[in-house]
Amino acid sequence: MDTDDFIVKRIPKAARPFVVIGAGIVLQATYGIVYTFGNILPYLVSYLRWKVDPNQTNGSMIWLQSLMNGIPFSMVLGGYLERKIGGRKGAIFGSIIYTGSMALSYFSIEHSYFLLLLTFGCMQSFGQGVSYNCILIQAQRWMPHRVGLASGLIVAGFGLGGFFISPLQTKYINPKNLPAGPDGFFTQREILEKVPSLFILMAIVFGITQLIALCFLAEPKNPDEIETQSLISMESTPDLSSRQIVYSSTFKLLFATLFLNAIWCQTTSGFFKAYGMTFIHDDFFLAMISSFAAMANCTSRVLWGLFVDKTSYQTSMMIACTVGSALMWTLATVRWLEDRSFYFLWICGMFTCIGGTYTLVPYACHKSFGSYNFGIAYGLLQLSLVITDYF
């Protein structure tokens, strides 16, 4: 495909889609900090109990996880910015907010939980949401006939970040694999003193990575000329209003699906380590679970994308929901098997199904509302996550 981008147009035409999508995967990996929340939760709570408020618990951190999972309208804004100023500029805007908030969290965690909610929760999630949508839209335009694969690859990058970030977090904060106390919290000063500087380290790594990858995020020429046919009759009008989108039956079904799936997805990704620490007293092993679960999440998104391209959204989502529900309902029994490898398998299996949800919903959204309306429609769908936070 052709492009007017100063950098990407110098790349051979056949390689351009892969370069742009590769850059998108790298960018998404830096935004995937939410999938390390379960890994760093014990460190954050332990530090806050030591430095700020001794009454903090794992349960009280649910508000931080809720904010990290999405800020209302950030993805809608991302879709709007992509239309008005282009995907790269929109992603740059989001990346600056995202990485800047990471650095600011170095100061906020030392003073109050509320300030941490503002920087590591609200600001970080807002920047991530804007950039996420801009990148996803660009990828779909470069592969208009393989939307499932394009979506799977990009959202796989979001899950990929946890595979690399989680072990680095643990190695940096707890290099000696010191155990938590009987209450599940760390009290060792050598661990707690490193928690604030972790935010600076992540901000530096993410900032450098994003600076390089953003150079290769470009838009193809005339993507609408080869757009795949929409599945709903409203597509005859290329520019749909938000009201038309929200009132369609397709949107309502996708909204309900994402809302219901997100309840157990967020619970699993946020608290699997805190739960595991009640019967597995090995921080390195739990960090390894976090890392491999992130890889399962990442790999499954590509596989789900390939699978839905070959089958259908209905078939794929039914499989993901059935398997995910079965694993979720039986998770509590794993601790009685007295073999921690089963816990490893259960968590990886659940993250595989999580990958299915976040690949299949954007696929269905693109097929239903078209490329031009995707950014706004998918952003509106993400509002279901706000309701999920109250459950």
C-alpha positions in Angstrom: 0.0 0.0 0.0 1.1 3.6 -0.7 1.7 6.2 1.9 2.8 9.9 2.0 4.7 9.4 5.3 8.3 10.7 5.0 9.8 7.6 6.7 7.6 4.7 5.8 7.4 5.5 2.1 11.1 4.7 1.9 10.4 1.2 3.0 9.6 -1.4 0.2 5.9 -1.4 -0.4 5.4 -5.1 0.5 7.0 -4.6 3.9 5.2 -1.5 4.9 2.2 -3.1 6.6 4.4 -5.4 8.6 6.7 -2.5 9.7 3.7 -0.3 10.8 2.0 -3.2 12.6 5.4 -4.1 14.2 5.7 -0.6 15.5 2.2 -0.8 16.8 2.9 -4.0 18.7 6.0 -2.4 20.3 4.0 0.7 21.3 1.2 -1.5 22.7 3.7 -3.5 24.8 4.7 -0.3 26.6 1.1 0.5 27.3 0.4 -3.0 28.8 1.3 -2.0 32.4 -2.2 -2.9 33.5 -1.4 -6.6 33.0 1.4 -6.2 35.5 -0.9 -4.8 38.2 -1.4 -8.2 39.7 2.4 -8.6 40.0 3.2 -5.2 41.6 0.1 -5.0 43.7 1.8 -6.5 46.8 4.7 -4.1 46.5 2.4 -1.0 46.1 0.2 -2.0 49.0 3.2 -2.8 51.2 4.8 0.6 50.4 1.6 2.5 51.1 1.2 0.7 54.4 4.8 1.5 55.4 4.9 5.1 54.2 1.4 6.6 53.9 -1.4 4.6 55.5 -1.0 1.4 57.6 -4.7 0.5 57.0 -4.2 0.0 53.2 -5.2 -3.5 52.0 -5.3 -5.4 48.7 -9.0 -4.8 48.6 -8.6 -1.0 48.8 -6.4 -1.1 45.7 -9.4 -2.1 43.6 -9.9 1.5 42.7 -6.5 1.8 41.3 -7.0 -1.2 39.1 -10.4 0.1 38.0 -8.8 3.4 36.9 -6.0 1.6 35.1 -8.4 -0.5 33.1 -9.9 2.5 31.4 -10.9 6.2 31.7 -14.3 7.1 30.3 -14.1 8.6 26.8 -10.3 8.3 26.4 -10.8 5.8 23.6 -13.6 7.9 22.1 -11.1 10.9 22.1 -8.5 8.6 20.6 -10.9 7.8 17.7 -11.7 11.5 17.3 -8.1 12.6 17.3 -7.2 9.9 14.7 -9.8 11.3 12.4 -8.7 14.9 12.9 -5.0 14.9 13.2 -3.9 11.4 12.3 -2.9 8.3 14.1 0.7 9.2 14.8 0.0 12.6 16.3 -2.8 11.2 18.4 -0.5 8.4 19.6 2.2 11.0 20.4 -0.3 13.0 22.5 -1.4 9.9 24.4 2.2 8.6 24.9 3.4 11.9 26.4 0.6 11.8 29.0 1.1 8.1 29.6 4.9 8.2 30.2 4.7 11.5 32.0 2.2 10.1 34.5 4.5 7.2 35.1 7.3 9.5 36.1 5.0 11.6 38.3 4.0 8.5 40.2 7.5 8.5 41.7 6.4 11.6 43.7 2.7 10.8 44.2 3.2 7.4 45.9 5.4 9.0 48.5 2.6 11.3 49.6 -0.9 9.8 49.3 -3.0 7.1 47.8 -5.2 9.7 46.2 -2.4 11.2 44.3 -1.3 7.8 43.1 -4.9 7.2 41.8 -4.6 10.5 39.9 -1.2 9.8 38.2 -0.8 6.0 37.9 -4.6 5.6 37.6 -6.3 8.4 35.8 -3.5 10.1 33.8 -1.8 6.8 32.8 -5.1 5.2 31.7 -6.2 8.3 29.8 -3.0 8.5 27.8 -3.0 4.7 27.1 -6.6 4.8 25.9 -6.0 7.6 23.4 -2.9 5.9 22.0 -4.4 2.4 22.0 -7.3 3.4 19.7 -5.1 5.4 17.3 -2.7 2.5 16.8 -5.5 -0.1 16.4 -7.2 1.9 13.7 -4.0 2.3 11.7 -3.3 -1.4 11.9 -6.7 -2.3 10.5 -6.3 0.1 7.7 -3.1 -1.5 6.6 -4.7 -5.0 6.6 -8.3 -4.3 5.6 -8.9 -7.9 4.4 -7.5 -9.5 7.5 -9.0 -7.4 10.2 -9.1 -10.2 12.7 -5.3 -10.8 12.3 -4.5 -7.1 12.4 -6.6 -6.6 15.6 -5.1 -9.7 17.1 -1.5 -8.6 16.5 -2.0 -5.2 17.9 -3.9 -6.2 21.0 -1.3 -9.0 21.4 1.3 -6.3 21.9 -0.8 -4.9 24.8 -0.5 -8.3 26.5 3.1 -8.8 25.5 4.3 -6.0 27.7 3.5 -8.0 30.8 5.8 -10.8 29.7 8.8 -8.6 29.8 7.8 -6.0 32.4 6.6 -8.3 35.3 9.9 -10.2 35.8 11.9 -6.9 35.5 9.7 -5.4 38.2 10.3 -8.3 40.5 14.0 -8.5 39.8 14.4 -4.8 40.4 12.4 -4.6 43.6 13.0 -8.0 45.2 16.2 -9.4 43.6 16.8 -11.7 46.6 13.4 -13.3 46.4 12.6 -12.4 50.0 9.2 -13.7 51.2 6.2 -11.6 52.2 5.0 -11.8 55.7 2.2 -14.1 56.9 -0.3 -11.3 56.1 0.9 -11.2 52.5 2.7 -7.8 52.8 6.4 -7.0 52.5 8.1 -5.3 55.4 11.8 -5.5 54.4 13.1 -1.9 54.0 15.4 -2.9 51.1 12.3 -3.9 49.1 10.1 -1.0 50.1 12.7 1.7 49.3 12.9 0.7 45.7 9.2 1.0 44.9 9.1 4.7 44.0 12.1 4.5 41.7 10.5 1.7 39.8 8.2 4.3 38.2 11.2 6.3 37.0 12.8 3.2 35.5 9.6 2.3 33.7 9.1 5.9 32.4 12.6 6.0 30.9 12.3 2.6 29.2 8.8 3.3 27.9 9.8 6.8 26.7 12.8 5.7 24.7 10.9 2.7 23.2 7.9 4.9 22.2 10.1 7.6 20.6 11.6 5.0 18.2 8.4 3.1 17.4 6.3 6.3 16.7 8.5 7.1 13.8 7.1 4.1 11.9 3.4 4.6 12.7 2.0 5.8 9.4 -1.3 6.0 7.6 -1.9 4.4 4.1 -3.3 6.3 1.2 -7.1 6.1 0.6 -7.8 3.3 3.0 -11.5 3.6 2.6 -11.3 2.5 -1.1 -10.5 -1.0 -0.1 -12.5 -1.2 3.1 -14.3 -4.4 3.7 -18.1 -4.4 3.4 -20.0 -3.7 6.7 -22.3 -6.2 8.2 -25.1 -3.7 9.0 -27.2 -1.6 6.7 -26.2 1.6 8.4 -22.8 1.4 6.7 -24.4 2.9 3.6 -23.9 6.2 5.5 -20.1 6.3 5.9 -20.2 8.8 8.8 -22.5 7.6 11.6 -23.4 9.7 14.6 -22.7 8.5 18.1 -26.5 8.3 18.6 -26.9 5.9 15.6 -24.1 3.7 16.8 -25.3 3.5 20.4 -28.9 2.8 19.5 -28.1 -0.1 17.1 -28.8 -3.6 18.4 -25.3 -4.7 17.4 -23.8 -2.1 19.7 -26.0 -3.1 22.6 -25.0 -6.8 22.2 -21.3 -6.0 22.0 -21.6 -3.6 25.0 -23.2 -6.3 27.1 -20.6 -8.9 26.0 -17.7 -6.7 26.9 -19.3 -5.7 30.3 -19.9 -9.3 31.4 -16.5 -10.6 30.3 -14.6 -7.7 31.8 -15.9 -8.5 35.3 -14.0 -11.8 35.5 -11.1 -10.6 33.3 -10.3 -7.7 35.6 -10.7 -9.8 38.7 -8.3 -12.4 37.3 -5.6 -10.0 36.1 -5.7 -7.9 39.2 -5.7 -10.4 42.1 -4.2 -13.7 40.9 -0.9 -13.0 42.6 -2.5 -11.7 45.9 -4.6 -14.9 46.0 -1.6 -17.1 45.0 0.5 -15.7 47.9 -2.0 -17.2 50.4 -0.7 -20.7 49.6 2.4 -20.2 47.3 5.3 -18.6 49.2 7.7 -18.0 46.3 7.7 -14.4 44.8 9.8 -15.5 41.8 7.4 -18.3 40.9 4.4 -16.0 41.1 6.3 -13.4 38.9 7.0 -16.3 36.5 3.3 -17.0 36.4 2.6 -13.4 35.7 5.1 -13.4 32.9 3.9 -16.6 31.2 0.2 -15.5 31.7 1.1 -12.3 29.8 2.7 -14.4 27.0 -0.4 -16.6 26.9 -2.5 -13.5 26.7 -0.4 -12.1 23.9 -0.1 -15.3 21.8 -3.8 -16.2 22.2 -4.8 -12.8 20.7 -3.0 -13.6 17.5 -4.5 -17.1 17.4 -8.0 -15.7 18.2 -7.6 -13.3 15.4 -6.7 -16.0 12.9 -9.4 -18.2 14.2 -12.2 -15.6 13.9 -11.0 -14.8 10.3 -11.6 -18.5 9.4 -14.8 -19.0 11.4 -17.1 -16.4 12.9 -17.4 -14.0 15.8 -20.2 -16.0 17.3 -18.3 -19.3 17.3 -15.1 -17.8 18.6 -16.7 -15.8 21.4 -18.8 -18.8 22.5 -15.7 -20.9 22.9 -13.8 -18.1 24.8 -16.7 -17.6 27.2 -17.3 -21.3 27.9 -13.7 -22.1 28.6 -13.1 -18.9 30.6 -16.2 -19.5 32.8 -15.1 -23.1 33.5 -11.6 -22.1 34.6 -12.9 -19.2 36.7 -15.4 -21.4 38.6 -12.9 -24.1 39.4 -9.9 -21.8 40.3 -10.7 -22.0 44.1 -10.2 -25.8 44.0 -6.7 -25.6 42.6 -5.1 -24.8 46.0 -6.2 -28.1 47.3 -4.4 -30.1 44.6 -1.1 -29.4 46.5 0.8 -28.8 43.2 1.5 -25.2 42.3 1.9 -26.2 38.6 -1.9 -26.5 38.4 -2.2 -22.9 39.5 0.3 -22.0 36.7 -1.9 -23.8 34.1 -5.2 -22.4 35.4 -3.9 -18.8 35.3 -2.4 -19.1 31.8 -5.6 -20.7 30.6 -7.7 -17.9 32.0 -5.4 -15.3 30.4 -5.8 -17.1 27.1 -9.5 -16.5 27.3 -9.0 -12.9 28.3 -7.0 -12.5 25.1 -10.1 -13.8 23.2 -12.4 -11.1 24.6 -10.1 -8.2 23.7 -9.5 -9.5 20.2 -13.0 -10.6 19.2 -14.8 -7.4 20.4 -12.8 -5.0 18.2 -13.1 -7.4 15.3 -16.9 -7.5 15.6 -17.0 -3.7 16.0 -14.9 -3.1 12.9 -17.0 -5.5 10.8 -20.3 -4.0 12.1 -19.5 -0.3 11.9 -16.8 -0.1 9.3 -13.3 1.4 9.4 -14.3 5.0 9.4 -16.6 4.7 12.4 -14.5 2.1 14.3 -12.6 4.6 16.5 -15.7 6.2 17.9 -17.7 3.0 18.1 -15.0 1.1 19.9 -14.4 4.0 22.3 -18.1 4.0 23.2 -17.9 0.2 23.8 -15.1 0.8 26.3 -17.5 2.7 28.5 -18.8 -0.7 29.6 -15.6 -1.1 31.6 -16.6 1.8 33.7 -19.8 0.0 34.8 -17.7 -3.2 35.3 -15.6 -1.3 37.9 -18.6 -1.2 40.3 -18.9 -5.0 40.3 
